[in-house]
Amino acid sequence: MNTPPLEPGLYIVATPIGNLGDITRRAETVLASCGLVACEDTRVTGKLLNHLGIRKPMRRYDDHADSAARERLLAEMVQKAVVLVSDAGTPLISDPGYRLVREARARGIAVTSLPGPSAATVALTLAGLPTDRFLFAGFLPNKHKARVDVLRELSAVPATLVFYETGPRLVAALEAVGEVLPGREVAVARELTKLHEECRTGSAAEIAAHYTAHPPKGEIVLLVAPPAAPEAPGEADIDALLRAALAELPPSKAAARVAKAHGLDRKALYARAMDLKA
């Protein structure tokens, strides 16, 4: 592919998470035009470049890269276009690159990000769980206590929780979700964009039982539905709340406090507070 050279800087390029047909035309152009590709594994990225008919120098840059490796890349960005890719998906999303991008920006090096595949967003669109709010939390810890602690910390977040998981750890993660977040709907999406793609939904116990009987392979996205909205207090509860507030506040402020705490209509609460006061 004959393409004009790119301006020097750092180019963050998302790559397919399974189906090589998901590479974007812009990503292909940037890969063909760059001076160097920084990647987690030269063998994995080499297969993608071979598929595209592109030959470029590659340099390993992963979670184990030291500051000297980062400095070498930063120095090259001043002279040429350096592309950062991960093995699959969007770099920095549970993949290396945060320190490199932060340091490049601090030094005034141009940073360009090309949107593309991400397992987290693909899973969200498949699972049928709420997508208006979601929180991506990466990988859960490996140890049971730490895993439970993280789930408890996130239990009140009013959003769909999104985690990455591996096959050998999936059942343990599902069991922890069932323990800490009982009653929540759960989805497991795996082998996304590949031949054996699946997205299974149900309770944590149901899905754990399935994968205990059928041990999963491949990369996995685990999603947990947000907590149910609290039920609105009944009339007796509202009266009790107002009486408690009236013990220390005038009716207007008592009504405002209860309205704010429970998402209720302040004017209606004020009228009821006046009745109770009388």
C-alpha positions in Angstrom: 0.0 0.0 0.0 1.6 3.3 -1.1 0.5 6.1 1.2 2.0 9.5 2.1 3.8 9.6 5.4 2.1 10.8 8.6 3.0 13.8 10.7 5.2 12.8 13.7 3.4 11.9 16.9 1.6 9.1 18.6 -1.3 7.3 16.9 -3.5 5.1 19.0 -5.1 2.5 16.7 -7.8 0.0 17.7 -7.5 -3.4 16.1 -10.0 -6.3 15.6 -11.0 -8.3 18.6 -11.5 -11.4 16.6 -12.9 -10.8 13.1 -10.1 -9.3 11.0 -12.7 -7.7 8.7 -13.4 -5.2 11.5 -10.2 -3.2 10.9 -11.2 0.3 9.8 -10.0 1.8 6.5 -8.4 4.7 8.5 -6.6 2.3 10.8 -5.2 0.4 7.8 -4.1 3.7 6.2 -2.3 4.8 9.4 -0.6 1.5 9.9 0.6 1.6 6.3 1.9 5.2 6.7 3.6 5.1 10.1 7.3 4.7 10.9 7.0 2.3 13.8 4.4 0.1 15.4 4.6 -0.4 19.2 2.7 -3.5 20.2 2.2 -6.0 23.1 3.3 -9.0 21.0 5.1 -8.7 17.7 3.8 -12.2 16.7 0.1 -11.2 17.1 0.5 -7.8 15.5 2.6 -9.4 12.8 -0.3 -11.6 11.8 -2.6 -8.6 11.4 0.0 -6.6 9.3 0.6 -9.7 7.1 -3.2 -10.0 6.6 -3.2 -6.3 5.5 -0.1 -6.7 3.3 1.8 -4.2 5.4 5.5 -4.4 6.4 6.5 -2.1 9.3 9.2 -2.2 12.0 7.6 -3.4 15.3 8.7 -2.9 18.9 7.4 -4.6 21.9 5.6 -2.3 24.4 3.5 -4.0 27.2 2.8 -3.8 30.9 6.3 -4.8 31.7 8.0 -2.1 29.6 10.3 0.0 31.7 10.8 3.8 31.6 13.8 3.4 29.2 11.6 1.7 26.6 9.0 4.5 27.0 11.7 7.1 26.6 12.9 5.5 23.3 9.4 5.6 21.9 8.8 9.2 23.0 12.1 10.2 21.3 11.0 8.6 18.1 7.6 10.3 18.1 9.3 13.6 17.7 10.8 12.4 14.3 8.1 10.0 13.0 4.6 8.6 13.4 4.5 5.9 16.1 1.4 3.7 16.2 0.4 2.1 19.5 -1.7 -1.1 19.2 -2.7 -3.8 21.7 -3.2 -7.5 20.8 -6.9 -6.8 20.2 -9.3 -4.0 20.7 -8.6 -0.4 21.8 -5.3 0.3 23.5 -5.4 1.6 27.1 -8.7 -0.2 27.9 -7.3 -2.7 30.3 -4.2 -2.7 28.0 -0.8 -0.8 28.1 -0.5 2.8 27.0 -1.7 5.1 29.8 1.8 6.3 30.9 2.9 6.6 27.3 0.0 8.8 26.3 0.2 10.9 29.5 3.9 11.6 28.9 3.5 12.3 25.2 0.8 14.9 26.1 3.0 16.4 28.8 5.8 16.9 26.3 3.6 18.5 23.7 3.8 15.5 21.3 0.7 15.3 19.1 -1.6 12.4 20.1 -4.2 11.0 17.7 -6.7 8.3 18.6 -8.5 6.2 16.0 -11.8 4.7 17.2 -12.6 1.1 16.5 -13.3 -2.3 18.1 -13.7 -2.7 21.9 -15.0 -5.9 23.6 -16.6 -3.8 26.3 -18.9 -1.9 24.0 -19.7 -4.9 21.8 -20.8 -6.8 24.9 -22.9 -3.9 26.1 -24.8 -3.8 22.8 -25.4 -7.5 22.8 -26.4 -8.1 26.5 -29.7 -6.3 26.7 -28.7 -4.6 30.0 -29.1 -0.8 30.5 -26.6 1.1 28.4 -27.5 4.7 29.4 -25.0 4.4 32.3 -22.2 1.8 32.6 -19.0 1.5 34.5 -16.0 -0.4 33.1 -14.0 -1.8 35.9 -11.4 -3.9 34.1 -10.4 -7.3 35.6 -11.7 -8.3 39.0 -8.9 -9.4 41.5 -7.8 -13.0 41.5 -8.2 -13.6 45.2 -11.7 -14.2 46.6 -11.6 -11.6 49.4 -10.3 -8.8 47.1 -12.8 -9.8 44.4 -15.7 -9.5 47.0 -14.3 -6.2 48.3 -14.4 -4.7 44.8 -17.9 -5.9 44.2 -19.1 -4.5 47.5 -17.5 -1.2 46.6 -19.3 -1.0 43.3 -22.6 -2.4 44.6 -24.4 0.9 44.9 -23.2 2.3 41.5 -26.4 3.0 39.5 -25.0 1.6 36.3 -24.3 -1.6 34.4 -21.0 -3.0 35.6 -18.6 -4.3 32.9 -15.6 -6.5 33.7 -13.1 -8.5 31.6 -12.5 -12.1 32.7 -10.7 -15.2 31.6 -12.1 -18.7 31.2 -10.4 -20.3 34.2 -11.6 -17.5 36.5 -15.1 -17.0 35.2 -17.0 -19.4 37.5 -15.3 -18.0 40.6 -16.2 -14.4 39.5 -19.8 -15.4 38.9 -20.0 -17.0 42.3 -18.7 -13.8 43.9 -21.3 -11.8 42.0 -24.1 -14.1 43.2 -22.8 -13.7 46.8 -22.4 -9.9 46.8 -25.0 -8.8 44.3 -27.8 -11.3 44.7 -30.8 -10.9 42.4 -29.0 -9.0 39.7 -29.2 -10.0 36.1 -25.9 -11.1 34.7 -24.6 -11.5 31.1 -21.5 -13.3 29.8 -20.3 -12.4 26.3 -17.4 -14.4 24.9 -15.7 -15.1 21.6 -17.0 -11.8 20.4 -17.0 -11.3 16.6 -15.7 -14.8 16.1 -17.4 -18.0 14.8 -18.5 -19.2 18.2 -19.7 -15.9 19.6 -22.2 -16.2 22.4 -23.9 -13.9 24.9 -25.6 -15.8 27.8 -27.9 -14.0 30.3 -29.6 -15.0 33.5 -28.8 -15.1 37.2 -25.2 -15.5 38.4 -26.0 -19.0 39.7 -27.6 -20.1 36.4 -24.6 -19.0 34.3 -22.1 -20.3 36.8 -23.8 -23.7 36.6 -23.6 -23.7 32.8 -19.9 -22.8 32.6 -19.1 -25.3 35.4 -20.5 -28.0 33.1 -19.1 -26.3 29.9 -15.7 -24.7 30.8 -15.3 -21.6 28.6 -12.4 -20.6 26.5 -11.4 -17.3 25.0 -11.7 -13.7 26.2 -14.8 -12.9 28.2 -16.8 -9.9 29.1 -18.9 -10.1 32.3 -21.7 -7.7 32.8 -23.9 -7.1 35.9 -27.2 -5.1 35.8 -27.5 -2.0 38.0 -29.3 -2.1 41.4 -33.0 -1.9 41.3 -34.5 1.5 42.0 -35.6 1.9 45.6 -39.4 1.7 46.2 -41.0 5.0 46.9 -42.1 5.3 50.6 -45.7 4.8 51.4 -48.0 7.3 53.2 -47.2 6.0 56.6 -43.5 6.1 55.9 -43.7 9.6 54.6 -45.6 10.8 57.7 -42.9 9.2 59.9 -40.1 10.9 57.9 -41.9 14.3 58.1 -42.6 13.9 61.9 -38.9 13.2 62.5 -37.8 16.2 60.4 -40.5 18.5 62.1 -39.0 17.7 65.4 -36.0 19.9 64.5 -37.1 22.0 61.5 -40.0 24.2 60.4 -42.5 22.7 57.9 -40.8 24.2 54.8 -37.4 22.9 55.6 -38.7 19.6 56.9 -40.5 19.1 53.5 -37.4 20.1 51.6 -35.2 17.6 53.5 -37.6 14.7 52.9 -38.2 15.7 49.2 -34.4 15.8 48.5 -33.7 12.5 50.3 -36.4 10.5 48.6 -37.0 12.3 45.3 -40.6 13.4 46.3 -42.6 16.5 45.5 -41.7 19.2 47.9 -45.0 21.2 47.6 -47.1 18.1 48.4 -44.8 17.3 51.4 -45.1 20.8 52.7 -48.9 20.6 52.6 -48.7 17.3 54.5 -46.2 18.8 57.0 -48.6 21.6 57.7 -51.3 19.1 58.4 -49.1 17.2 60.8 -47.9 20.3 62.5 -51.5 21.4 63.1 
